[in-house]
Amino acid sequence: TGGHTTEILRLLSCLSESYSPRHYVLADSDKMSEAKIRSFEQKRAETFSESQFSLDRIPRSREVRQSWISSVVTTLYSILYSLPLTYKRKPDLILCNGPGTCVPVCLSAFLLGLLRIKRTIIVYVESICRVETLSLSGKILYYISDYFIVQWPDLKKKYPKSVYLGRIV
């Protein structure tokens, strides 16, 4: 818990204030990330006085060491929980980097696009620790993301749709 949050906050620190308001989606059992996000946003508010953000929680789609069979059920539940949230927020862009929490949110946004309710750009950044293979989230979101960013050249070779920009976090 917290590694993906650190990576995404590093990415967000490079974005202008035009990416506002920001809506963070956390797993309901994630306690550490909320403190990191609040600290990041407090520092950001010192530079950008109009800084706006919100925190939303969804059920965790898959716990560490959870069986594959039971994770299908919990992921479906998390998707159903994410649909009203995604519909309410109607994001223009989803920037995510690998925790299982991003899969239900991205699938919900993708579904809203298919239904012509709201088209959302999905940008997935594979974690820097994924050197040779994609994470499970990456393997799923590779097919529906608009931009799939990897941080190692070997992954670009294996996954031609991906974009290699070097190490960005």
Order of alpha helices (4+ residues) and beta strands (2+ residues): alpha-beta-alpha-beta-alpha-beta-alpha-beta-alpha-beta-alpha-beta
